[in-house]
Structures are given as C-alpha cells and as structure tokens.
Amino acid sequence: MPTVIFFQNSKAIDRIDGVDIAALTTKCKNLAGAKSEPATKESLEDRLKALINKSKVMIFMKGDRDLPKCGFSKQIIQIINNTG
C-alpha cells in the first residue's frame, strides 16, 4: 500500500496511507501555503473533452514522447513517428 509522509525541518508532520489523490493534493497545497481551487472548477469531463478536441491526435500515456514509460506507450509513439 503506498504511503506518503510529509516532512518539515526533518520531522514527519503528516502522512497519507493508501491511494487518495484528493487528500494528497489538498495536503500538498495546504503545506505549501497555496489556496484551494474555487468550487466552480471545470469538470474533469469538460477538461478531457477540451484536450481531445485540441488536436487531430491526442495520446494520454505514461511518460512522454521522448521517454515512454510502458510498452504500449512506446509502441504507439513508434507508430506515430513512422506515419508522420
């Protein structure tokens, strides 16, 4: 089970056990002194639709074009590079 431990001045000040992206984001923002995002934030579905419609081809993958992080990502980048 993943565990994230937050340190400040070499002392553990907080922790998150398990996969909880919302809690991780909130704690990081709070510890960094950032204000939380407004409640009128664009929905994930709207953000994804905007990204998908931005270009003729949109790839969501592990890693990036220069350094794919899995076999499927590497293979699709090779196909895209070979077909132009």
N, C-alpha and C positions, 0 to 999 in steps of 0.2 A: 504494500500500500504506500503510495507516495506521501511524503511528509515534507512540508516547507517550514523551516524555522527562521524566524526573523531575529537578527542580531542588531544591537545598537551599543556602541562602545564596548565591544567584545562580550556583551551579555545577551543571552537569549531573552527576548521580551515578548514573543508571541509565537504561535505555531498553528498550522492547519494540517490536520490529518485527513488523508483521502483526497479525492478529486472534487474540488469545489471552486470552479473558476470565478464565480461571482464573489465568494469570500476572499479569494486571493487578490482579485482586482481591488476590492474595497479596502482591504488591509494595506495593500501597496500604496494606494492613493492617500489613505489616512496617515501612514507613516512618512510619506514623502511631503505631506502638508498640502496636497492637492485637494481642490474642492471636487465633490462628486458631480457627475454629469447631470444636466437637467432631466426631469421626468419626461419631457417632450422629445426625447431622443428618437431618432429614426429607427424603425423596427429592423430586426435582422433580415427579414424577408425583403423589405424595401432596399436595404443596403446591398443584398445579394443581387436583386434584380437590376439595380443600377450598375453594378460591376459587370454582370453578364452582358448587358446591353451596351457597354462602353466600347467593345471591340468585336471584330468578327470572330475571334477565338479567345476564350478566357479559360485558363487552366488553374485549378486550385490543387496544389500539390505540396508534398513535403520537400523542404529545401527551396532552392531557386534554380533558375535556368543553368547557371554555371556549375552548381553543385547539388544535383538532385539527391534526396535522402533515402529513396527506396527504388526498387527495381522498376515498378510501374512508372514512377516519375521519370526515371532515366530513359525508359523506353519511349514514352510519349514525347520527350524533348528530342530524342533522336529522330522520331518520325517528323516532328515539326521542322527540325533543321534540314532534314533531307528533302522535304517537299517545298520548303521555302514559305 
